[in-house]
Amino acid sequence: MLNRDVQSRARHNQKFRTMMAKSFFSSPNLRVPFKFKLFSSFPYPTSRAEMETQLGTICEKQKPQFAEVVCLFHGAVDSRVFPSGSDCNYVFGDLVKSKNYTLAISVYNRMTRSGVSPSFLSLSGLIVCFMHNHKPEFAFGVLGLILMRGFTVSVYIMNVMLKGLFNNKDFDKAMDLFSMLKRECVVPDIVSYNTVINGLCKARQFQKAVAILVEMEAANCGPNLVTYTTLMDGLCKDGKVDEAFGLLEVMKRKGLGADVVAYSTLISGYCNTGNLSKAKGLFEEMLVKGISPTVITYSCLLNGLFKMGQLQEAAEMLDSMTECGIQPDVVTYTGLISEICKDGKATKAVDLLNFMVEKGEEPSTVTYNVLINGLCKEGLVGKAFKVLEMMMEKGKMPDVVTYNTVLVGLCNNEKLDEAVKLFNFVLKEDKSVEPDVTTFNILIQGLCKEGRLDKALKIYHLMIKKGKCHNLVTYNILIAEYLKAGEVDKAMKLWRGALESGLAPNSITYGVMIDGFCKIQMMNVAKGLFSKRRSAGFSPTLSDFNTLMASLCKESSLEQARMLFQEMKNVKCKPNAISFNIMIDGTLKAGDIQSAKDLVEDMVRMGLAPDAFTYSTLINRFSKLGHMDEAKGAFQKLIACGFTPTVHVYDSLLKGFSRKGETKQVVNLLSQVADNGIILDSEITSTILTCLCDSSLDLDVTEHLPDFSKNLSEGTNITCNELLTKLKDHQLESQLHAG
């Protein structure tokens, strides 16, 4: 049995080596073009001994000129005075150590083409070169070559490759390599484990990172301060501060003294989650232990204090910070203001700006811009203008970023006329600022959103007149809006204009055009653009698939929609809840109930929970098809999931039960409508009148009618009294007609 295991392992190892070697030999040419200027102060050698002497003289200098070394090396090879294998490997190794990776690869190419066999160290160095040059596929090939030549892969090589892959965000490849090399009997060291934990934290795969910590301890590779601090930082950024604090307790039990980085990490985490008391407790503990806070530690606490409005304590903290010799400067304050604005508390950031001024620190233009941006994002455009006035009073002139920020705020808050006035002011009055292409695009987009396309086009022509280099963003905005308005000729004219300007359509261009043509039901054009997008090298986005599938379902082209839905899975574009909702609705519309149920099951298997729209779609379509048991089941699930039924859901059910003649179900539903305070719009009012007056039972509808909400909404809603009156009139009319 043991022999079979050994043989199996040997076959696996040989297969692994062969695969790696093939990867290397099938890789694109490793040659890196490099032109050398022949500037060496040495005459070109006529013998190997002379060449080795010259190389040694250059390399022994305190600051060797490696370009000169390479120039000498290539010159010698061209003169057929070839260095020895050891000298080639030595030069290559020195170039790698000095981080001259491109020069190193050029030497490697020349030496191997001349028949010199690279040493193990040179192959290891080549992996370093490729990982630093973001060519991991070549590095994997070299790894295979190392194994094919019978060398043992060192933990150093493992660490270099792991770090490079994680830096390249190739997280899956990094973990595959880690597992593969462990099987090849490469024992990870502390650097390996720390690299993997750091990479997993960056990928927000915290459970896997914790699992690596456990594995590390089981392998008798004791975690160090870096290990715990890295994991704590990742957990804090994910909001799992208590778990991170637990690691601090573990560190204490193991006798690992936490440093300022560990404490600052936890303090920042607790401040971000609003637990200031815990953060302050850790700060005090840190001081008791004699650990000196850094500017980062103070900034975290100050950030938390300002967010919570504890200005007095923040002032004391700043004084304490100054006494410790850490002077907060404009950069510190600006960073704090930025963080507070990101947290959606821009008014607190205004307090900090005022506090900053009181302390005698002059805000920079960047400081003002950050605060103005934060206020505008929260819709506080009036306060943003006050900060702008304050800025100008302090002698800080607004730059183009300032004006662009305010313009965005005005456009997003439906103050377009004021945005136009500000734009004209910048254009004509403020000679110190030159509007850029972003300025024009902001206003063009704002005007388009309000349907003022003619005005937007005038701004576009003004942009051209002013000599501004209009970019693809400008065309994308205008094309989208003209298609939305159904003005295809103008949209296509802009498309041609973009092409004539030398601008190649990007992913967004194709996206807006596919969406636009779908909305105006020009499906052949939309499908053509969808295909053209792929041939242009742009993979269709999830939005493209959903838009096209929805339009195909709308025109009853269900089979084509199904083909697209399947294609999504084939091209690894994972469907979302919207994708499934579109297909469920289209499938039910075609009367294919079983396929719709299968789609719901697929949706759940993929980890996508049906949402309110899913259940509403099922209720609506089942009701129309007369499958009221299924409609009731979907309605019960909708409520069980915590969703509130809309007026349209009730309307669908009322119509369905009415068509089935289930009057009691109608009355029960009306009671639920009343209990939930649903406002009656014109559609459901008409449905209720029809349901009750066409019912088979001899009911006094005014007696059975619940007490509906009397609140009025805009335009179409009615009160209960108005509905009662209509019902009485309708009932009297029906009785007279019957008589």
N, C-alpha and C positions, 0 to 999 in steps of 0.2 A: 504493500500500500504506500509505504514511504517512498519507494523508488518511483511509483507512478506520480506522486506529488512532485518529486524533484524533476522528473521529466516534463510534467505539465508546466512547472514554473520556468524551466529552461526554454520551452517552446514559447511561453508568454514573453520572456525577456528578449528572445531572438526576434519575435514579431514586433516588439516595441522598438528595438534598435533599427530594424529594417524600415519600419514606418517613418521614424525620425530621419534616417539617412535619405530616404526617398524624398521627404519634404525638403531636405537641404539641396539635393541635386536637381530637383525639379523647380527650385526657386528661380525667380528672374535673375538675370546677370547681376552679380554682386559688385560689379565694377562701378566705382564712383568717379565721375569725370572730375579731374582736377588739373588745372593748368599751373605749371610752376614757372616762376620767373627765375632765371639762372643768375642769382645774385651772390652765390657763395664767394666768400673772400679767399677760399682755398682753390688752387688749381686742381682740375679733375685728376684723380689718381690714375697711375699707370699700372699699379699692382695691388693685389689684395692687402698686403701688409701696409702699404701707403694709405689705402682707403680706410683700414681699421684704425690707423693712427689719427687720421683726420676726424673720423667719427668720434673717437674717444676724446679728442681735444674739445670738440663742440659740446659733447654731452657732459663733460666734467665742469663746465662753466656754472657759476652760481645760478644764472638764469639762461639756460640753453635756448637757442633759437631753433625750435623744432621744425619750422618751415625750411630752415637752412639744412637741417639734418636730412629731411625728406628729399630736398633738392639734390643734395650730394648723393644720396642713395640711388635716386632715379638716374642721375648723371652717370654714376658708376656702372649701373646695369646697362644703360645705353652704350657705354664704352666697352661692354663685355668684360668688365672687371667686377665679377659678382662676389658679394660678401659671403662669408660662410653661413651655414644654417644657424649657428648660435648667434652670430651678429645680427642676422635678420630678425630672429625672435627677440633679441635684446632691444633692437630699435623699436620694433612693434610694441613690446611691453612698456617701454618708456613713454611712447606716444599715448598709450591707453591710460597710464598713470597720470599723465599731464592733461587728460581729458580732451586731447586733440583727436577726436574719434574719426572725423572724415579723413585726416591725414593717415591715421592708423589703418583704415580700411584700404586706402590706396597702396600702402606698403604691403599689406597682406595679399592683395590681388597680385602684385608684381612678384612677390616671393614664391607664391604657390604656382603661378604660371611658369616660373623659371625652375620648377621642380623641387623647391625647398619644402620639406614636410613641417608643418607647424607643430610646435610642442603643445603639451597639455595646457600650459599657462597661456600660450598664444590663443588657443581655441577658447579658453575661458575669457580672455580679454576680448575676443571677437563677439562673444555673447554680450558683454558689457557695452560694446560699441553699438550693436543692433538695438538693444533695449533702450539706450539713451537716444538713439535716432528714431525711436518709435517704429521699429521693424521687427515685431515679435515673431512673425512667421519665419524670418531668416534665423533668429535666435534658436527657435525650435529645431531648425535644420542642423545647426551647429551642434546642438545637444545630441541629436541623433548620430552625428559624425563622431562625437566623443565616445559614445557607447559602441559604435561600430569598430572603433580602433582599440577597444578593450580598456579604455580609461574608466576610472570610477568617477561618477559625478560627485563633486564636493558640495557641502552644504553652502559654501560661498556662492556657487553657481545657482543653486536653488534660490537663495535669498535675492540675488541680482534679478533673476527672472520673475520672481514673485513681486518684487517691488515695481519692476517695469510694467508688468501686466496690471497691477492694481492702479498704478498711475495713469495707465491707458484706459482705465475703467473696463478692462476685460475681466470682470469679476469671476465669471463662470470658468474661463480658461485658467485663471489663477488657481481656483480651487481644484480643478481637474489635475493641473500640474502638481499641486501639493499632494494630492492623494496618490498620483502615479509615482512620484519620486519616493514617497514613503514605502510603496510596494517594491521599489527598486533598492530598498535598504539604505536610503539616504536618511540619516537621523536628523530631524529638525533641531535647531538650537533656539536659544531665547530670541535671537533676531528674527528667525523664521516665524515663530509663533506671534511675536509682536507685529510683524509685517502683515500677517494674515488677519489678526484681530483688528488692526487699524484699517485695513482694506474693507473688511466686512462692516465695520462701523460706518465707513464712508458710503457703503452701499445700503445702509440702513437695515442690514440683516443682523440685528442685535442678538437674537436667540442663537444664531449660528456662532456669533462671536463668543457668547457665554459658553457654548458647547466646546469651543476651541480652548477656552480657559480651563475647563474641566479636563479635557484631553491632555493639556499641557501638564497639569498637576499629576495626572495618572502616569505620565511618561517620566516623572521625576525631573522635570525641567521647571524649576521653581519660578513662578511669575515674579517680575520685579516691579519697581515703581512705575516704569514706563507702561508696563502691561496694564496695571490697574488704572492708571491715569487715563490711558487711551480709552479703555472700556467705560470708565466713568463719564468721560466727555461725550461719548456716543450716546449713552443712556440719558444723560441730561438733555442733549439736543432733541431726543425723542420724547421728552417730557417724563421719563421714568426716573425722577430724581431720587425717590426713596430707595430704588434698587441700587442706584449709584452710591448713595449714602451707606448702604449695606456693605458695599465693597470697601469703604473707608474703615468700617468696623473690622472687616476681615484683615485688612492691612495692619491694623493696630494689634490684632491677636497674633499675627505672624511676626511682629516686631519690625515691620517696614515703616519707617517714619515718613508720614505724608509731608510733601513739600508745598511750597506756595502755589504751584500749578494745580495740585490736587484740590487744595482748599478753594482756590479761585474758581475752579470748575464747578464745584458744588454750590458755592455762593451764587454764581451766575445762574445755575439751574434753579435754585430756590427763588431767586429774585424774579426769574422769568415766569415761574408758576404762581407768583404772588405771595409766597410764604416768606415774608420779610423777617419774621421773628426767628425762624430757623437759620436764615442767612446771617443775621446779626449774631446769633449764638455761635455759629461756626467762625465768624470773624473774631469774636472775643476769644474763642478757644485757640485760634491761630496766634493771637497776640500773646496769650499766656504761655504758649509753647516757644515763644521767642522767634516765630517765623515772621519776617518783615513783609508787609503787604506791598504789592507792586501797583503801578498805575492801573493795571487791568483789574486788580482786586477792588480798588476804590471805585473804578468806573462802573463795575457791576452793581455795587451797593448804591452808588449815587443814582444809577439808572432806576433801580427798584424804588428808592425813596421818592424820586421825582414823579414816577408813575403813580405812586400811592398818594401824592400830594403832600408828603411830609417835608415841607420846604425848610422848616427850622432845623430839623435833624440833618437834612442835606447840607445846610450851611455849616453846621458844626463839623460834619464829616469833611467838608472841603477845607475848613480851618485845620483840622487834624492832619489832613493830607499834606497841607503846606508846611506844618510844623515838622513833619517827617522828611521834609526835603523833596517832596514830590509835588511839583507845581503844575496844576492843571492848566493847559494852554488851549488855544482856539481849536486845535485838533481834538482834544479830549472832549470839550464842550460840544463840538459839532457831531462827534460820534454818539454822544449821549442823546442829543436832539434827534438824530437819525433813528436810534433805537426806539425812543419813545414814540416817534411818529409811526414807525413800523407797527407798533403795538396798538395803533388807532387812538392815541391820546395826544393829539396835536396841541390841544389847549394847554396841557401840562407842559409841553415843549415850549410854548410861548412864555410860561412862567420861568422856565429855565433860561431862556434867552434874556429876559429882564434881569434875572439873578446874575447872569454872566456879566451883563453890562454894569450892574451895581458893584461887582467885584473888580471892575476896572479892566476886564478882558474884552477887547474889541472883536465883535463878530466879523467874519470874512464874508465875501459874496457867496461863497459855498454854503456857509452857515445859514444865511438868509434863504438861499435857494432850497435847501433841504427842508426848512420849516414851511416855506410857502407851498412846496410840493405836498407836504403832509396835510396842511390845512385844506388845500384844494381837493385832495383825495377824499377827505371827510365831508366835502360839500360846503366848507366854511370859507367861501370865496371872499366874503366881506372882510373877515379877519385877515385873510391873505393879503388883501389890498392895504390893510392897516400896517402890516409888517413891511410891505413894499414901500409905503410912505415913510415908515421909520428908517428903513434902509437908506432912502435917499436923503433924509434929514441928517443922517450920520455921515453923509458924504460918500457912501458906497453906491456907485452907479450900477443899475441893473445891467446884466449882460443878456445875450440872446437866450441863454438857458432860463433866466428869470422870466422873460416875456413868454417864452414857449410854455413854461410851466403854468403861468396864469391863464394863457389862452386855452390850454387843455382843461383847466378847472372851469372856466366860463362855458366852454362848449359842452362839457359833461354835465353841467348843472343848468342847461337850457337857458343860458344867458348869451345867446348868439349875437344879438345886436351890440351888446357891450364888447363882445369878442372882436367884432368887426371894427368898432371904434378904436379899441386898443391896437389892432393891427394897423389901421390907418395912421394912428399916432406914431407907432414905431417906424412906419414906412416914410412918413413925411416930416415929423417933428423931431424925433430923437435921432440926431445925426451921429451920435456916438455908437449906435448899435445898427448892425446890418442884418436884416432878416435872412435866415438861411432856408434851405429847402424844407426843413422840418416845420418852420413857421408857416410856410404856405400850405404844406400838407395838413397841418392841424386844422387850419381854417377851412380848407377844401372838404375835409372829412366832416367837420361840424355842420357845414352848409348842406352837404349831401344827406346827412342823417335827418335833417328837417325838410328834405325834399326840395331844397332851393338849388336845383341843378344848374340853372342858368347863371346864378350868381357864382356858383362854384367854378363853372367853366370860365367866367370872367377872371377869377383869381388865377386860374391855370394859365390863361393867356398873358396876364400881368406878370406872372412868374417867368414865362418865356421871354417877355419883353425886357425884364430886369436882368436877363442873362443868367438866371439861376438854372443850374443843371438839374432839370427835373429827373427824378429817378423812377424806378419801377413801382414804388409805393404810390406815387401820384396816379399812375395809370391804373393800378389795381383798384384804387378807391373809386375812380370815375367809371371804369368799366363795370364794376359791381353795381353801382347805383343806376347807370343807364339801362342795364339789363333788368334790374328790379323794376324800373319804370316802363319796361317793354320797348325801349328805344334801341332796337338792335343795330340799326345803321350807324348811330352815333358811337355805340360801344365798339363796333367793328372798325370804325374809323380810328378810334383811339388805339385799338390793338395793332392796326397797321402802322400808326404813328410810332408806337413803341418799337416795333421791328425796324422801322426806317431809322430810328435813333440809335440803332445798334444794341438795344436792350433785349436780352433773351428772356422769354417768359420764365418765371420761377414757379415753384410749387403753389404759392398763394394765387398767382395769376390763373393757373389751371383750375384751382379750387373755386375761385369766385365765378369763373366762366361756366364751369359745370353746374354750380348751384343756380346761377342766373338762367341758363337755358332750360334747366329742369323746371324752374318756377313758371316759366312762360310756355311750358309744355312743348319745347322744341327738342324732343328726346333724341332724334337721330344726331343732331349736332352735339348734344351733351355726351352721347355714347362715343361719338367720334373723338371728342376732346379727351375723354377718359382713356381711350386707346392711345391717343397721341401723347398724353402725359407719360405713359409708361415707356413709349419708344423714345421719349426725350430724356429718359433716365430718372424720372421722378416717380417713386412708388406712390400709388394712391393712398390717401389718408383715410382714417376711419370715417371722417366727415364726408369724404367723396363717396365712399361705399353707401353710407346711410342715405345721403341725398338722392343718389341714383336709384337705390332700392325702393325708397318711398315713392318716387315718381313713377317707377315701373309698376308698383302695386296699385297706384292711383289709376293708371290707364289699363289695369287688369292684365298686365304682362307678368303674371306670377312666375312662370317658368324661368324667364330671364332674371327675375329678382332672386329666385332660388339659386341659379347658377352663380350670381354675384356673391350671394351669401356663402356658398361653398368655397368660392375663390378666396374670400377673406381668410378662411382657415388655412387654405393652401399656401398663401403668401405670408402667413404668420401675422396677420392684422387681426388681433383678437376682437371679436364682436363685443359690443357693450349692451347695456339694457335697452338703449334706443334701437339698436340693430334688431334685437329680438322682438321688441314691441312692434316695429314696422312689419316684420315677417309674420308675426302672430295675427296682426290686424288683416294683412293681405290674404293670409291663408283662410281665416274665418270668413272674410268677404267672399272668397271663392267657394265657401261651403264645406271646406275640408277640415272637419272638426278634429279628427284623430291626429292629423299632422300638427294642428295648432297645439293640442295637448302635449304631443311629443316635443315641440319647441319649448314649452314651459318647463318640461322635465330636463331638457338639455341645458336650459338657462340656469336651473338650480344646480345641476351637476358641475357647471363651470364656475360655480361660486357667485353667481349674479342673482341677487334676491329680486323677485318680481316687485315692481314699485306700484304706486297708485295708478299710473297710466296703464300698466299691464292689466291690472284688475278691471279698470274702467273699460278698456278695450274688450276684454272677455265678456263683461256684463252687457255692453252695448251690442256686440255681435251675436252672442247667445240669445239675447232678447229678440233681436231681429229675425233670427232663425227659428224662434219658437221653442228653444231648449231652455225652459225656465228653471228646471232643476239645476242645470249647470250654472245658469245666471245667478241663482240664489246662492249656490256654493261659492262662486267667485266673490259675491257680495259679502258673505260671512267671513271669507279669508281677508278681504280688504279691511274690514272692521277689526278682525283679530290682529292684523299687523299694525294697528294703531293709526290707520289712515282715515280721514274724515270724508265720507261720501259727498261728492259735489252735486249740484242741482242737475247736472247732465246725467249722472248715474241714476238718480231717482227718476228722471224723465224716461230713461231707457227702460227701467224696470216697470214703471207704470204702463207704458205702451205695450210692453210684452205681456203683462198680466191681463191687461184689458183685451188684447187680441185673443187671449185664451179664455176670456169670460170669467176670470177669477176675481170677482168683485171684492170678496173678503180680503184677499191679498192687497188689492188696491187701497182699501180703507185702512188696513194695517200700515201700509207704506206711508199713507197720508199722515197718520199719527206720528210716525217717525220723522217725517218732514217737519211737522209742527214742533215736536220735542227738540229737534236739533236747530230750530230757529232759522231754517233755510228761507232766504228771501225769494219770493216768487217772481220770475221774469215772465215775459210774454209767452215764451215757448211752453214752459211747464204749466202756466195758467191755462193755456189752450188744451194741453194734454189732460189736465184735471177735469176740465169741463166736459171734454169728450168721453173720458173714462166713466165718470159718474152718470152722465146723462144717457150713455149708451149701455149702462149696466143692465143685466138681466133681472136683477132683483128690484122689487118695488120699494126703493129707498127714498126717504125724505133726505135729500142730500144736505139740506141746511142743518138737519139734526145730527147727521153723522160727520159733518165737516169739522175738522179740528180747528183750534184757534191759532191760525198762522201768525207769524211775526208781522207786526204792523209797520215795521221800519221800511222806509222808502230808500231805494237806490236810484241811481241816475237813470231817468228816462222811462224805462220799460216796466219797472216793478209796480205792483199794486198792493193795496192794503186788503186785509181780510174782509172788511165791510164791502169794499168794491167787488170782491170776488163773490160774496154772498148775494149781492144784488144781481150780478150777472147770472148766477146759478138759478135764482128764483125766476128771473125773466126767461131763462132757457127752459126751465122746468114747465112754466106756464105755457110757453109756446109749444112744447112737446105734447102737453095734455090737450090743448086746443086742436092740435094737428091730429091726435089720435081720435078725438071726438068727431 
